């Protein structure tokens, strides 16, 4: 479970109803929330960690989407129906 902490945290936030509560995590918002302390600080640190992970992922893929993401302008794959001859 150590490798899937983001999924566990997301599931916990969905269950509590706080998913997306922090809004767009700007540097100013994160700094202000860290100063407040308490729950706001926890949310800010989480948002900061997510931004860091996203930045690393974007850098490692060269700005491309991850494997399995739908490409723009691509045709949908066949759903396994009969082939026309």
PDB file of N, CA, C and O in Angstrom, chain B, residues numbered from 101:
ATOM      1  N   UNK B 101       0.817  -1.193   0.000  1.00  0.00           N
ATOM      2  CA  UNK B 101       0.000   0.000   0.000  1.00  0.00           C
ATOM      3  C   UNK B 101       0.863   1.260   0.000  1.00  0.00           C
ATOM      4  O   UNK B 101       0.376   2.351  -0.299  1.00  0.00           O
ATOM      5  N   UNK B 102       2.129   1.110   0.331  1.00  0.00           N
ATOM      6  CA  UNK B 102       3.012   2.271   0.404  1.00  0.00           C
ATOM      7  C   UNK B 102       3.150   2.951  -0.946  1.00  0.00           C
ATOM      8  O   UNK B 102       3.318   4.169  -1.003  1.00  0.00           O
ATOM      9  N   UNK B 103       3.083   2.196  -2.033  1.00  0.00           N
ATOM     10  CA  UNK B 103       3.222   2.770  -3.361  1.00  0.00           C
ATOM     11  C   UNK B 103       1.956   3.445  -3.863  1.00  0.00           C
ATOM     12  O   UNK B 103       1.999   4.163  -4.863  1.00  0.00           O
ATOM     13  N   UNK B 104       0.841   3.234  -3.199  1.00  0.00           N
ATOM     14  CA  UNK B 104      -0.437   3.777  -3.670  1.00  0.00           C
ATOM     15  C   UNK B 104      -1.023   4.775  -2.676  1.00  0.00           C
ATOM     16  O   UNK B 104      -2.232   4.777  -2.444  1.00  0.00           O
ATOM     17  N   UNK B 105      -0.189   5.615  -2.095  1.00  0.00           N
ATOM     18  CA  UNK B 105      -0.670   6.545  -1.089  1.00  0.00           C
ATOM     19  C   UNK B 105      -1.543   7.633  -1.679  1.00  0.00           C
ATOM     20  O   UNK B 105      -2.432   8.141  -0.995  1.00  0.00           O
ATOM     21  N   UNK B 106      -1.314   8.009  -2.940  1.00  0.00           N
ATOM     22  CA  UNK B 106      -2.143   9.043  -3.561  1.00  0.00           C
ATOM     23  C   UNK B 106      -3.566   8.530  -3.743  1.00  0.00           C
ATOM     24  O   UNK B 106      -4.533   9.238  -3.460  1.00  0.00           O
ATOM     25  N   UNK B 107      -3.686   7.286  -4.222  1.00  0.00           N
ATOM     26  CA  UNK B 107      -5.011   6.702  -4.415  1.00  0.00           C
ATOM     27  C   UNK B 107      -5.745   6.567  -3.080  1.00  0.00           C
ATOM     28  O   UNK B 107      -6.949   6.811  -3.000  1.00  0.00           O
ATOM     29  N   UNK B 108      -5.011   6.175  -2.032  1.00  0.00           N
ATOM     30  CA  UNK B 108      -5.627   6.032  -0.711  1.00  0.00           C
ATOM     31  C   UNK B 108      -6.088   7.398  -0.197  1.00  0.00           C
ATOM     32  O   UNK B 108      -7.179   7.517   0.361  1.00  0.00           O
ATOM     33  N   UNK B 109      -5.262   8.418  -0.384  1.00  0.00           N
ATOM     34  CA  UNK B 109      -5.625   9.759   0.073  1.00  0.00           C
ATOM     35  C   UNK B 109      -6.827  10.289  -0.702  1.00  0.00           C
ATOM     36  O   UNK B 109      -7.714  10.911  -0.119  1.00  0.00           O
ATOM     37  N   UNK B 110      -6.861  10.048  -2.007  1.00  0.00           N
ATOM     38  CA  UNK B 110      -7.982  10.494  -2.832  1.00  0.00           C
ATOM     39  C   UNK B 110      -9.269   9.796  -2.398  1.00  0.00           C
ATOM     40  O   UNK B 110     -10.319  10.430  -2.300  1.00  0.00           O
ATOM     41  N   UNK B 111      -9.188   8.503  -2.143  1.00  0.00           N
ATOM     42  CA  UNK B 111     -10.363   7.751  -1.701  1.00  0.00           C
ATOM     43  C   UNK B 111     -10.868   8.287  -0.361  1.00  0.00           C
ATOM     44  O   UNK B 111     -12.075   8.406  -0.148  1.00  0.00           O
ATOM     45  N   UNK B 112      -9.942   8.607   0.534  1.00  0.00           N
ATOM     46  CA  UNK B 112     -10.322   9.144   1.845  1.00  0.00           C
ATOM     47  C   UNK B 112     -11.000  10.505   1.692  1.00  0.00           C
ATOM     48  O   UNK B 112     -11.978  10.792   2.382  1.00  0.00           O
ATOM     49  N   UNK B 113     -10.486  11.343   0.790  1.00  0.00           N
ATOM     50  CA  UNK B 113     -11.085  12.660   0.573  1.00  0.00           C
ATOM     51  C   UNK B 113     -12.477  12.531  -0.051  1.00  0.00           C
ATOM     52  O   UNK B 113     -13.384  13.285   0.301  1.00  0.00           O
ATOM     53  N   UNK B 114     -12.650  11.581  -0.976  1.00  0.00           N
ATOM     54  CA  UNK B 114     -13.981  11.354  -1.565  1.00  0.00           C
ATOM     55  C   UNK B 114     -14.967  10.946  -0.484  1.00  0.00           C
ATOM     56  O   UNK B 114     -16.100  11.428  -0.451  1.00  0.00           O
ATOM     57  N   UNK B 115     -14.530  10.049   0.408  1.00  0.00           N
ATOM     58  CA  UNK B 115     -15.395   9.549   1.470  1.00  0.00           C
ATOM     59  C   UNK B 115     -15.819  10.686   2.411  1.00  0.00           C
ATOM     60  O   UNK B 115     -16.969  10.742   2.847  1.00  0.00           O
ATOM     61  N   UNK B 116     -14.873  11.594   2.721  1.00  0.00           N
ATOM     62  CA  UNK B 116     -15.165  12.711   3.617  1.00  0.00           C
ATOM     63  C   UNK B 116     -15.881  13.855   2.912  1.00  0.00           C
ATOM     64  O   UNK B 116     -16.484  14.711   3.559  1.00  0.00           O
ATOM     65  N   UNK B 117     -15.812  13.867   1.578  1.00  0.00           N
ATOM     66  CA  UNK B 117     -16.453  14.940   0.823  1.00  0.00           C
ATOM     67  C   UNK B 117     -15.590  16.180   0.694  1.00  0.00           C
ATOM     68  O   UNK B 117     -16.111  17.269   0.454  1.00  0.00           O
ATOM     69  N   UNK B 118     -14.280  16.037   0.850  1.00  0.00           N
ATOM     70  CA  UNK B 118     -13.385  17.194   0.777  1.00  0.00           C
ATOM     71  C   UNK B 118     -12.528  17.185  -0.479  1.00  0.00           C
ATOM     72  O   UNK B 118     -11.578  17.962  -0.576  1.00  0.00           O
ATOM     73  N   UNK B 119     -12.838  16.333  -1.434  1.00  0.00           N
ATOM     74  CA  UNK B 119     -12.055  16.261  -2.659  1.00  0.00           C
ATOM     75  C   UNK B 119     -12.229  17.561  -3.444  1.00  0.00           C
ATOM     76  O   UNK B 119     -13.355  17.952  -3.750  1.00  0.00           O
ATOM     77  N   UNK B 120     -11.138  18.222  -3.766  1.00  0.00           N
ATOM     78  CA  UNK B 120     -11.184  19.467  -4.519  1.00  0.00           C
ATOM     79  C   UNK B 120     -11.497  20.697  -3.678  1.00  0.00           C
ATOM     80  O   UNK B 120     -11.677  21.784  -4.226  1.00  0.00           O
ATOM     81  N   UNK B 121     -11.563  20.549  -2.381  1.00  0.00           N
ATOM     82  CA  UNK B 121     -11.911  21.653  -1.494  1.00  0.00           C
ATOM     83  C   UNK B 121     -10.855  22.750  -1.508  1.00  0.00           C
ATOM     84  O   UNK B 121     -11.187  23.926  -1.363  1.00  0.00           O
ATOM     85  N   UNK B 122      -9.612  22.390  -1.678  1.00  0.00           N
ATOM     86  CA  UNK B 122      -8.517  23.354  -1.629  1.00  0.00           C
ATOM     87  C   UNK B 122      -8.511  24.259  -2.860  1.00  0.00           C
ATOM     88  O   UNK B 122      -7.942  25.350  -2.812  1.00  0.00           O
ATOM     89  N   UNK B 123      -9.120  23.839  -3.937  1.00  0.00           N
ATOM     90  CA  UNK B 123      -9.162  24.644  -5.157  1.00  0.00           C
ATOM     91  C   UNK B 123      -7.858  24.581  -5.927  1.00  0.00           C
ATOM     92  O   UNK B 123      -7.068  23.655  -5.743  1.00  0.00           O
ATOM     93  N   UNK B 124      -7.627  25.561  -6.791  1.00  0.00           N
ATOM     94  CA  UNK B 124      -6.377  25.601  -7.548  1.00  0.00           C
ATOM     95  C   UNK B 124      -5.255  25.971  -6.589  1.00  0.00           C
ATOM     96  O   UNK B 124      -5.263  27.048  -5.993  1.00  0.00           O
ATOM     97  N   UNK B 125      -4.302  25.077  -6.448  1.00  0.00           N
ATOM     98  CA  UNK B 125      -3.232  25.244  -5.469  1.00  0.00           C
ATOM     99  C   UNK B 125      -2.142  26.162  -6.012  1.00  0.00           C
ATOM    100  O   UNK B 125      -1.185  25.705  -6.636  1.00  0.00           O
ATOM    101  N   UNK B 126      -2.298  27.452  -5.769  1.00  0.00           N
ATOM    102  CA  UNK B 126      -1.260  28.399  -6.167  1.00  0.00           C
ATOM    103  C   UNK B 126      -0.243  28.504  -5.040  1.00  0.00           C
ATOM    104  O   UNK B 126      -0.512  28.098  -3.909  1.00  0.00           O
ATOM    105  N   UNK B 127       0.909  29.044  -5.351  1.00  0.00           N
ATOM    106  CA  UNK B 127       1.965  29.191  -4.349  1.00  0.00           C
ATOM    107  C   UNK B 127       1.495  30.086  -3.199  1.00  0.00           C
ATOM    108  O   UNK B 127       1.797  29.818  -2.036  1.00  0.00           O
ATOM    109  N   UNK B 128       0.759  31.142  -3.527  1.00  0.00           N
ATOM    110  CA  UNK B 128       0.267  32.057  -2.487  1.00  0.00           C
ATOM    111  C   UNK B 128      -0.725  31.364  -1.558  1.00  0.00           C
ATOM    112  O   UNK B 128      -0.664  31.529  -0.340  1.00  0.00           O
ATOM    113  N   UNK B 129      -1.644  30.583  -2.144  1.00  0.00           N
ATOM    114  CA  UNK B 129      -2.634  29.873  -1.337  1.00  0.00           C
ATOM    115  C   UNK B 129      -1.959  28.870  -0.411  1.00  0.00           C
ATOM    116  O   UNK B 129      -2.328  28.742   0.757  1.00  0.00           O
ATOM    117  N   UNK B 130      -0.969  28.160  -0.941  1.00  0.00           N
ATOM    118  CA  UNK B 130      -0.269  27.166  -0.139  1.00  0.00           C
ATOM    119  C   UNK B 130       0.452  27.833   1.024  1.00  0.00           C
ATOM    120  O   UNK B 130       0.383  27.351   2.155  1.00  0.00           O
ATOM    121  N   UNK B 131       1.148  28.946   0.755  1.00  0.00           N
ATOM    122  CA  UNK B 131       1.876  29.662   1.808  1.00  0.00           C
ATOM    123  C   UNK B 131       0.928  30.191   2.878  1.00  0.00           C
ATOM    124  O   UNK B 131       1.220  30.091   4.070  1.00  0.00           O
ATOM    125  N   UNK B 132      -0.203  30.753   2.462  1.00  0.00           N
ATOM    126  CA  UNK B 132      -1.171  31.301   3.416  1.00  0.00           C
ATOM    127  C   UNK B 132      -1.768  30.201   4.297  1.00  0.00           C
ATOM    128  O   UNK B 132      -1.945  30.388   5.501  1.00  0.00           O
ATOM    129  N   UNK B 133      -2.075  29.054   3.688  1.00  0.00           N
ATOM    130  CA  UNK B 133      -2.665  27.951   4.444  1.00  0.00           C
ATOM    131  C   UNK B 133      -1.658  27.349   5.419  1.00  0.00           C
ATOM    132  O   UNK B 133      -2.031  26.910   6.506  1.00  0.00           O
ATOM    133  N   UNK B 134      -0.386  27.328   5.033  1.00  0.00           N
ATOM    134  CA  UNK B 134       0.638  26.801   5.941  1.00  0.00           C
ATOM    135  C   UNK B 134       0.766  27.685   7.183  1.00  0.00           C
ATOM    136  O   UNK B 134       1.021  27.185   8.279  1.00  0.00           O
ATOM    137  N   UNK B 135       0.589  28.989   7.015  1.00  0.00           N
ATOM    138  CA  UNK B 135       0.675  29.915   8.146  1.00  0.00           C
ATOM    139  C   UNK B 135      -0.494  29.716   9.116  1.00  0.00           C
ATOM    140  O   UNK B 135      -0.337  29.871  10.327  1.00  0.00           O
ATOM    141  N   UNK B 136      -1.680  29.368   8.565  1.00  0.00           N
ATOM    142  CA  UNK B 136      -2.860  29.167   9.405  1.00  0.00           C
ATOM    143  C   UNK B 136      -2.667  28.015  10.371  1.00  0.00           C
ATOM    144  O   UNK B 136      -3.030  28.104  11.544  1.00  0.00           O
ATOM    145  N   UNK B 137      -2.076  26.905   9.856  1.00  0.00           N
ATOM    146  CA  UNK B 137      -1.879  25.738  10.703  1.00  0.00           C
ATOM    147  C   UNK B 137      -3.096  24.828  10.709  1.00  0.00           C
ATOM    148  O   UNK B 137      -4.070  25.080   9.999  1.00  0.00           O
ATOM    149  N   UNK B 138      -3.041  23.789  11.494  1.00  0.00           N
ATOM    150  CA  UNK B 138      -4.151  22.842  11.633  1.00  0.00           C
ATOM    151  C   UNK B 138      -4.444  22.083  10.352  1.00  0.00           C
ATOM    152  O   UNK B 138      -3.532  21.649   9.648  1.00  0.00           O
ATOM    153  N   UNK B 139      -5.727  21.929  10.058  1.00  0.00           N
ATOM    154  CA  UNK B 139      -6.180  21.184   8.888  1.00  0.00           C
ATOM    155  C   UNK B 139      -5.762  21.883   7.599  1.00  0.00           C
ATOM    156  O   UNK B 139      -5.412  21.234   6.614  1.00  0.00           O
ATOM    157  N   UNK B 140      -5.804  23.211   7.616  1.00  0.00           N
ATOM    158  CA  UNK B 140      -5.422  23.979   6.430  1.00  0.00           C
ATOM    159  C   UNK B 140      -3.969  23.698   6.055  1.00  0.00           C
ATOM    160  O   UNK B 140      -3.632  23.612   4.874  1.00  0.00           O
ATOM    161  N   UNK B 141      -3.119  23.556   7.057  1.00  0.00           N
ATOM    162  CA  UNK B 141      -1.704  23.270   6.797  1.00  0.00           C
ATOM    163  C   UNK B 141      -1.549  21.884   6.179  1.00  0.00           C
ATOM    164  O   UNK B 141      -0.756  21.702   5.256  1.00  0.00           O
ATOM    165  N   UNK B 142      -2.305  20.905   6.683  1.00  0.00           N
ATOM    166  CA  UNK B 142      -2.243  19.549   6.132  1.00  0.00           C
ATOM    167  C   UNK B 142      -2.676  19.541   4.669  1.00  0.00           C
ATOM    168  O   UNK B 142      -2.048  18.899   3.827  1.00  0.00           O
ATOM    169  N   UNK B 143      -3.759  20.264   4.379  1.00  0.00           N
ATOM    170  CA  UNK B 143      -4.238  20.350   3.000  1.00  0.00           C
ATOM    171  C   UNK B 143      -3.210  21.032   2.108  1.00  0.00           C
ATOM    172  O   UNK B 143      -3.009  20.625   0.964  1.00  0.00           O
ATOM    173  N   UNK B 144      -2.563  22.060   2.625  1.00  0.00           N
ATOM    174  CA  UNK B 144      -1.568  22.797   1.852  1.00  0.00           C
ATOM    175  C   UNK B 144      -0.349  21.938   1.545  1.00  0.00           C
ATOM    176  O   UNK B 144       0.168  21.955   0.428  1.00  0.00           O
ATOM    177  N   UNK B 145       0.101  21.197   2.531  1.00  0.00           N
ATOM    178  CA  UNK B 145       1.255  20.317   2.321  1.00  0.00           C
ATOM    179  C   UNK B 145       0.909  19.231   1.308  1.00  0.00           C
ATOM    180  O   UNK B 145       1.727  18.885   0.456  1.00  0.00           O
ATOM    181  N   UNK B 146      -0.311  18.692   1.402  1.00  0.00           N
ATOM    182  CA  UNK B 146      -0.752  17.677   0.440  1.00  0.00           C
ATOM    183  C   UNK B 146      -0.789  18.266  -0.968  1.00  0.00           C
ATOM    184  O   UNK B 146      -0.315  17.643  -1.918  1.00  0.00           O
ATOM    185  N   UNK B 147      -1.352  19.462  -1.102  1.00  0.00           N
ATOM    186  CA  UNK B 147      -1.433  20.120  -2.409  1.00  0.00           C
ATOM    187  C   UNK B 147      -0.036  20.394  -2.963  1.00  0.00           C
ATOM    188  O   UNK B 147       0.205  20.236  -4.160  1.00  0.00           O
ATOM    189  N   UNK B 148       0.872  20.802  -2.097  1.00  0.00           N
ATOM    190  CA  UNK B 148       2.247  21.070  -2.512  1.00  0.00           C
ATOM    191  C   UNK B 148       2.924  19.793  -3.006  1.00  0.00           C
ATOM    192  O   UNK B 148       3.641  19.813  -4.006  1.00  0.00           O
ATOM    193  N   UNK B 149       2.695  18.687  -2.307  1.00  0.00           N
ATOM    194  CA  UNK B 149       3.262  17.406  -2.727  1.00  0.00           C
ATOM    195  C   UNK B 149       2.693  16.957  -4.070  1.00  0.00           C
ATOM    196  O   UNK B 149       3.419  16.425  -4.911  1.00  0.00           O
ATOM    197  N   UNK B 150       1.394  17.171  -4.270  1.00  0.00           N
ATOM    198  CA  UNK B 150       0.770  16.791  -5.542  1.00  0.00           C
ATOM    199  C   UNK B 150       1.341  17.624  -6.689  1.00  0.00           C
ATOM    200  O   UNK B 150       1.589  17.100  -7.775  1.00  0.00           O
ATOM    201  N   UNK B 151       1.549  18.912  -6.451  1.00  0.00           N
ATOM    202  CA  UNK B 151       2.138  19.783  -7.482  1.00  0.00           C
ATOM    203  C   UNK B 151       3.550  19.314  -7.826  1.00  0.00           C
ATOM    204  O   UNK B 151       3.938  19.307  -8.994  1.00  0.00           O
ATOM    205  N   UNK B 152       4.314  18.925  -6.811  1.00  0.00           N
ATOM    206  CA  UNK B 152       5.684  18.464  -7.026  1.00  0.00           C
ATOM    207  C   UNK B 152       5.692  17.169  -7.849  1.00  0.00           C
ATOM    208  O   UNK B 152       6.508  17.015  -8.758  1.00  0.00           O
ATOM    209  N   UNK B 153       4.794  16.255  -7.533  1.00  0.00           N
ATOM    210  CA  UNK B 153       4.703  14.995  -8.277  1.00  0.00           C
ATOM    211  C   UNK B 153       4.295  15.259  -9.723  1.00  0.00           C
ATOM    212  O   UNK B 153       4.853  14.669 -10.649  1.00  0.00           O
ATOM    213  N   UNK B 154       3.325  16.142  -9.914  1.00  0.00           N
ATOM    214  CA  UNK B 154       2.864  16.466 -11.264  1.00  0.00           C
ATOM    215  C   UNK B 154       3.975  17.110 -12.084  1.00  0.00           C
ATOM    216  O   UNK B 154       4.123  16.828 -13.273  1.00  0.00           O
ATOM    217  N   UNK B 155       4.753  17.975 -11.443  1.00  0.00           N
ATOM    218  CA  UNK B 155       5.852  18.638 -12.153  1.00  0.00           C
ATOM    219  C   UNK B 155       6.920  17.630 -12.567  1.00  0.00           C
ATOM    220  O   UNK B 155       7.454  17.708 -13.674  1.00  0.00           O
ATOM    221  N   UNK B 156       7.231  16.686 -11.682  1.00  0.00           N
ATOM    222  CA  UNK B 156       8.216  15.647 -12.005  1.00  0.00           C
ATOM    223  C   UNK B 156       7.718  14.788 -13.167  1.00  0.00           C
ATOM    224  O   UNK B 156       8.473  14.457 -14.080  1.00  0.00           O
ATOM    225  N   UNK B 157       6.433  14.435 -13.114  1.00  0.00           N
ATOM    226  CA  UNK B 157       5.851  13.602 -14.166  1.00  0.00           C
ATOM    227  C   UNK B 157       5.872  14.332 -15.499  1.00  0.00           C
ATOM    228  O   UNK B 157       6.195  13.745 -16.532  1.00  0.00           O
ATOM    229  N   UNK B 158       5.528  15.617 -15.475  1.00  0.00           N
ATOM    230  CA  UNK B 158       5.519  16.411 -16.697  1.00  0.00           C
ATOM    231  C   UNK B 158       6.930  16.535 -17.263  1.00  0.00           C
ATOM    232  O   UNK B 158       7.124  16.460 -18.476  1.00  0.00           O
ATOM    233  N   UNK B 159       7.912  16.724 -16.384  1.00  0.00           N
ATOM    234  CA  UNK B 159       9.297  16.848 -16.822  1.00  0.00           C
ATOM    235  C   UNK B 159       9.808  15.535 -17.405  1.00  0.00           C
ATOM    236  O   UNK B 159      10.511  15.541 -18.415  1.00  0.00           O
ATOM    237  N   UNK B 160       9.465  14.414 -16.781  1.00  0.00           N
ATOM    238  CA  UNK B 160       9.967  13.116 -17.247  1.00  0.00           C
ATOM    239  C   UNK B 160       9.333  12.675 -18.560  1.00  0.00           C
ATOM    240  O   UNK B 160       9.938  11.914 -19.315  1.00  0.00           O
ATOM    241  N   UNK B 161       8.119  13.146 -18.839  1.00  0.00           N
ATOM    242  CA  UNK B 161       7.454  12.762 -20.082  1.00  0.00           C
ATOM    243  C   UNK B 161       7.627  13.815 -21.163  1.00  0.00           C
ATOM    244  O   UNK B 161       7.128  13.645 -22.275  1.00  0.00           O
ATOM    245  N   UNK B 162       8.316  14.887 -20.857  1.00  0.00           N
ATOM    246  CA  UNK B 162       8.525  15.950 -21.833  1.00  0.00           C
ATOM    247  C   UNK B 162       7.253  16.705 -22.166  1.00  0.00           C
ATOM    248  O   UNK B 162       7.115  17.235 -23.269  1.00  0.00           O
ATOM    249  N   UNK B 163       6.317  16.761 -21.220  1.00  0.00           N
ATOM    250  CA  UNK B 163       5.070  17.478 -21.436  1.00  0.00           C
ATOM    251  C   UNK B 163       3.997  16.635 -22.107  1.00  0.00           C
ATOM    252  O   UNK B 163       2.856  17.073 -22.246  1.00  0.00           O
ATOM    253  N   UNK B 164       4.363  15.410 -22.529  1.00  0.00           N
ATOM    254  CA  UNK B 164       3.370  14.523 -23.154  1.00  0.00           C
ATOM    255  C   UNK B 164       2.508  13.888 -22.076  1.00  0.00           C
ATOM    256  O   UNK B 164       2.888  13.826 -20.907  1.00  0.00           O
ATOM    257  N   UNK B 165       1.357  13.426 -22.490  1.00  0.00           N
ATOM    258  CA  UNK B 165       0.480  12.730 -21.561  1.00  0.00           C
ATOM    259  C   UNK B 165       1.058  11.355 -21.272  1.00  0.00           C
ATOM    260  O   UNK B 165       1.873  10.834 -22.034  1.00  0.00           O
ATOM    261  N   UNK B 166       0.628  10.781 -20.170  1.00  0.00           N
ATOM    262  CA  UNK B 166       1.110   9.470 -19.765  1.00  0.00           C
ATOM    263  C   UNK B 166       0.549   8.387 -20.685  1.00  0.00           C
ATOM    264  O   UNK B 166      -0.400   8.625 -21.432  1.00  0.00           O
ATOM    265  N   UNK B 167       1.140   7.208 -20.621  1.00  0.00           N
ATOM    266  CA  UNK B 167       0.718   6.073 -21.436  1.00  0.00           C
ATOM    267  C   UNK B 167      -0.740   5.755 -21.137  1.00  0.00           C
ATOM    268  O   UNK B 167      -1.159   5.763 -19.980  1.00  0.00           O
ATOM    269  N   UNK B 168      -1.497   5.481 -22.163  1.00  0.00           N
ATOM    270  CA  UNK B 168      -2.894   5.138 -21.992  1.00  0.00           C
ATOM    271  C   UNK B 168      -3.824   6.323 -22.124  1.00  0.00           C
ATOM    272  O   UNK B 168      -5.041   6.150 -22.177  1.00  0.00           O
ATOM    273  N   UNK B 169      -3.282   7.507 -22.177  1.00  0.00           N
ATOM    274  CA  UNK B 169      -4.118   8.699 -22.339  1.00  0.00           C
ATOM    275  C   UNK B 169      -4.555   8.811 -23.797  1.00  0.00           C
ATOM    276  O   UNK B 169      -3.798   8.480 -24.709  1.00  0.00           O
ATOM    277  N   UNK B 170      -5.766   9.273 -24.002  1.00  0.00           N
ATOM    278  CA  UNK B 170      -6.291   9.408 -25.355  1.00  0.00           C
ATOM    279  C   UNK B 170      -5.601  10.561 -26.069  1.00  0.00           C
ATOM    280  O   UNK B 170      -5.473  11.657 -25.523  1.00  0.00           O
ATOM    281  N   UNK B 171      -5.165  10.306 -27.278  1.00  0.00           N
ATOM    282  CA  UNK B 171      -4.492  11.331 -28.066  1.00  0.00           C
ATOM    283  C   UNK B 171      -5.531  12.182 -28.772  1.00  0.00           C
ATOM    284  O   UNK B 171      -6.605  11.700 -29.131  1.00  0.00           O
ATOM    285  N   UNK B 172      -5.202  13.459 -28.971  1.00  0.00           N
ATOM    286  CA  UNK B 172      -6.105  14.356 -29.678  1.00  0.00           C
ATOM    287  C   UNK B 172      -6.217  13.927 -31.131  1.00  0.00           C
ATOM    288  O   UNK B 172      -5.210  13.617 -31.768  1.00  0.00           O
ATOM    289  N   UNK B 173      -7.400  13.906 -31.644  1.00  0.00           N
ATOM    290  CA  UNK B 173      -7.620  13.606 -33.049  1.00  0.00           C
ATOM    291  C   UNK B 173      -7.537  12.134 -33.401  1.00  0.00           C
ATOM    292  O   UNK B 173      -7.635  11.777 -34.574  1.00  0.00           O
ATOM    293  N   UNK B 174      -7.359  11.272 -32.408  1.00  0.00           N
ATOM    294  CA  UNK B 174      -7.263   9.845 -32.723  1.00  0.00           C
ATOM    295  C   UNK B 174      -8.661   9.245 -32.844  1.00  0.00           C
ATOM    296  O   UNK B 174      -9.615   9.711 -32.220  1.00  0.00           O
ATOM    297  N   UNK B 175      -8.753   8.216 -33.648  1.00  0.00           N
ATOM    298  CA  UNK B 175     -10.030   7.541 -33.833  1.00  0.00           C
ATOM    299  C   UNK B 175     -10.240   6.561 -32.686  1.00  0.00           C
ATOM    300  O   UNK B 175      -9.275   5.980 -32.189  1.00  0.00           O
ATOM    301  N   UNK B 176     -11.473   6.369 -32.262  1.00  0.00           N
ATOM    302  CA  UNK B 176     -11.727   5.411 -31.189  1.00  0.00           C
ATOM    303  C   UNK B 176     -11.427   3.985 -31.657  1.00  0.00           C
ATOM    304  O   UNK B 176     -11.630   3.635 -32.820  1.00  0.00           O
ATOM    305  N   UNK B 177     -10.942   3.185 -30.723  1.00  0.00           N
ATOM    306  CA  UNK B 177     -10.614   1.799 -31.049  1.00  0.00           C
ATOM    307  C   UNK B 177     -11.893   0.997 -31.234  1.00  0.00           C
ATOM    308  O   UNK B 177     -12.950   1.344 -30.708  1.00  0.00           O
ATOM    309  N   UNK B 178     -11.771  -0.078 -31.990  1.00  0.00           N
ATOM    310  CA  UNK B 178     -12.900  -0.968 -32.227  1.00  0.00           C
ATOM    311  C   UNK B 178     -13.315  -1.623 -30.925  1.00  0.00           C
ATOM    312  O   UNK B 178     -12.475  -1.890 -30.065  1.00  0.00           O
ATOM    313  N   UNK B 179     -14.587  -1.880 -30.777  1.00  0.00           N
ATOM    314  CA  UNK B 179     -15.090  -2.506 -29.565  1.00  0.00           C
ATOM    315  C   UNK B 179     -15.244  -4.014 -29.717  1.00  0.00           C
ATOM    316  O   UNK B 179     -15.955  -4.652 -28.941  1.00  0.00           O
ATOM    317  N   UNK B 180     -14.579  -4.579 -30.714  1.00  0.00           N
ATOM    318  CA  UNK B 180     -14.597  -6.032 -30.864  1.00  0.00           C
ATOM    319  C   UNK B 180     -15.759  -6.562 -31.685  1.00  0.00           C
ATOM    320  O   UNK B 180     -16.095  -7.744 -31.606  1.00  0.00           O
ATOM    321  N   UNK B 181     -16.372  -5.690 -32.472  1.00  0.00           N
ATOM    322  CA  UNK B 181     -17.478  -6.140 -33.304  1.00  0.00           C
ATOM    323  C   UNK B 181     -16.986  -6.941 -34.505  1.00  0.00           C
ATOM    324  O   UNK B 181     -15.786  -7.172 -34.656  1.00  0.00           O
ATOM    325  N   UNK B 182     -17.910  -7.358 -35.349  1.00  0.00           N
ATOM    326  CA  UNK B 182     -17.535  -8.142 -36.536  1.00  0.00           C
ATOM    327  C   UNK B 182     -16.792  -7.259 -37.529  1.00  0.00           C
ATOM    328  O   UNK B 182     -17.119  -6.087 -37.716  1.00  0.00           O
ATOM    329  N   UNK B 183     -15.790  -7.849 -38.156  1.00  0.00           N
ATOM    330  CA  UNK B 183     -15.002  -7.120 -39.156  1.00  0.00           C
ATOM    331  C   UNK B 183     -15.694  -7.223 -40.500  1.00  0.00           C
ATOM    332  O   UNK B 183     -16.240  -8.270 -40.847  1.00  0.00           O
ATOM    333  N   UNK B 184     -15.670  -6.141 -41.254  1.00  0.00           N
ATOM    334  CA  UNK B 184     -16.232  -6.161 -42.603  1.00  0.00           C
ATOM    335  C   UNK B 184     -15.181  -6.681 -43.555  1.00  0.00           C
ATOM    336  O   UNK B 184     -13.996  -6.375 -43.422  1.00  0.00           O
ATOM    337  N   UNK B 185     -15.628  -7.475 -44.525  1.00  0.00           N
ATOM    338  CA  UNK B 185     -14.699  -8.021 -45.517  1.00  0.00           C
ATOM    339  C   UNK B 185     -14.810  -7.315 -46.828  1.00  0.00           C
ATOM    340  O   UNK B 185     -14.097  -7.652 -47.773  1.00  0.00           O
TER     341      UNK B 185
END
